[in-house]
Amino acid sequence: MGEHDHRMRKRGKIVLIGFLLVASFFLLTEHTAHFLGVLPYLILLACPLMHLFSNRCPDPTYSGWFLRGRSARDVEELEQWLTKLMRCQTLV
């Protein structure tokens, strides 16, 4: 009985993988037009986020409004954190 259960599980996995492949193919082909229609709006929405989160460098004079009103110690800690972050991003 154990051999029969093993074969049924293996067959069930193969059927599930086949179903998922067919479903993902039809999902991609049918919804590509919807995704491409929304893509320009997603790019426009990404612009403000990129503006806020990019151009942050360890130079406090360059960062502008982000560091206004912070103490020298806060600025130094932020510089160290940003330097570490920049190193991590270059490794990726």
Order of alpha helices (4+ residues) and beta strands (2+ residues): alpha-alpha-alpha
